Amino acid sequence: MQTRPRITLLLAGVLALLVAVGAWVAAGPWLAIDAIGDAIQANDAAALSRQVDFPALRTSLKRQVADRVVRSAGADVQASALGALGLRLATGATSVAVDATVNPMGLAALLEGRAVWHQVGGDLAPVDPEAPERSPFEGASYRYESLSRFTATMPVEAGGSLVVVLSRQGLRWRLTDVRLP
């Protein structure tokens, strides 16, 4: 009856492996957030790029910005042919702006609460050296939305909140979306 202890030992090993993989996946969002914060504070664009799915992030931000432009234009502008042409040009310009700013440096500025748009506009005021260093996810609240979606919600100085979405890709978690306030 040597096979019974071997089967028990094998089942225990498989169970331990499943528990370890489950724990790794469950801890994944926090590990990814920690890696993103470390990469931002170290100004390490390569490390940040490994934690972020930039094509998915760009697509999401393009939709959000285009939607905001169309909504702010109002129904009268949308109804006219010239207004519709203007909106098409404006959403095209916002798409180019998102492509230009959604990169490791721009994402770091967004998560640290710095205004990327001021830098794009030429307002390159230096960061106050007396100001305390701020962690990118300082004051965030975290929650699972599903088994493969995790959010970090951070308050924004101007009001509202910035929601950072991490998605599970296999056993790995990556930042795939930022919901603007």
N, C-alpha and C positions, 0 to 999 in steps of 0.2 A: 504494500500500500504506500509506496513512495510517491506516487503521482498526486495524491491528495495534498500533501504539503507544498508541492511544486505549483499546483493550480492555485492554491490559496496565496502563495507568495507572488505569483504572476498577477492575480487579480488585485492584490494590494499594491503592487507596483504600477499597474495601469490606473488604478484609482488615484494614487498619489500624483501621477503624471497629469491626469485630468484636473485635479485640484490645483496643481501648480500652474497649468496653462490658464485655467479660469481666473486665478488670482492675478496672473500677469495681464490678462486682457482687462480685468476690472480695474487694475491700477494704471493701465495704459494712459488714460486721459491726464491723470495727474503727472505722470512721467513726461508726457508730451508738453504739458503746460510748463513744467519745470525746465525742460530743455529749451522751450521757446524763450522763457524769461532769461535763462542763462545766455542764450545766443544774442538776445537783444542787449543785455548789459555788457557783454563782451564785444559787441559790434562785429559778430561773426556771421557774415552773410551766408556762407556755405552751410554752417550748422542750422541757421534759420530756414534755409531752403529745403533742408532734409525734413523739416517738421511741417512744412506748409505745401499744400497742393495749389500752387499759384494759378494754373489754368482754371480750376474750379472757382477759386476766390475771385479772379478777374471777371468771370462770367456772371457770378452772383452780384458783384458790385456794379457792373454795367447795367444789369436789370434794375437794381435799386435806384441808381442815379438817373437813368432814363425815365423811370416811373415818376421820380420826384420832379423832373423837369416838365414832363407832360402834365402832371397834376397842378404844378404851380402856374402853368400857362393859362389854365382855365378852359372852359367849354367854348367860349367865343373864339379863341385863337385856334382851337382844334377844329372848329366848324368851317373856318375859311380856308380856301385853297392856299393862299399865301402863308397863312399861319401854319398849316400842315407842313408846307415846305420848310418854313423856319424851324419847326419842331424837329423835322428830320435832320436838318443841318446841326441843330443844337445837340440832339442825341448822338449824332456822329462825332461831334466835338467832345462830348463827355466820354464817349468810348475811347477816344485817343487819350484823353486825360487820365482815365483809369489805367489804360495800358502803360502810360508813362509813370504813374505813381505807385502802382501795385507791384512793388519789388521789395526786397528785404529792408532797405532803408525806409521806404514809405510805410511799410507795415509796422516797423519798429516805432516810428514816430506816432502812428495812429494808436498803437497799444500803450505807449508811454504818455499819451494825452497831448503830444505836441501837435500843432496844427501844420500838417503837410502843405495845406493849401496856401498858407502865408509864405512858406518857403518858395513855392512855385511862383507866387506873385511878386517875389523879390524882397519880401520882408524877412531878412535873414538875421533878425535880432539874436544875439548869442544867448545861450542858456545861462541863467544866473548861477554862478559858481557857489553862491551862498545857499541856494535852494537845496533842500534835502533830496537825496537820490530817491526816485520813485520806482517801485517795482511795477513791471507792466501789468500784473494782475492784482494789484493792491486794491483791497476792498471788494473783490469779486465774490459772487455767490455761484456755486456750482451745482449742476444737477444732470442726471441722465434723462434724456428725452426718450431713448429707446436703447436696445442692446448695442446699437452701432452709432448712436448720436449722443453727444455730450455738449453741454453749454456752460460757458463762464460769462456771467452778466456783471458788467462793471459800470458803476455810476460815472457820468460825464459831468465835468464842471459846468457846462452850459445848460445842464438839465437833461433828463432822460437817461438812457443807459445804452451802452454798447454791448452787444451780445456776440461772443466769439463761439463759433460752432466747430467742434472737432468731430470727425467721422472716422469710424473704424474701417480700415482697409486691410482685410486679412486679420493678422494679429497686431497690426500697427495702427496707431491713431495719428491723424494729421489734421491740421487746421484747414478747413475747406470753405468756410463762410464767415463773414463778419456782417452782422445785421446793424446797420447804422441807426442812430437815434432819430 
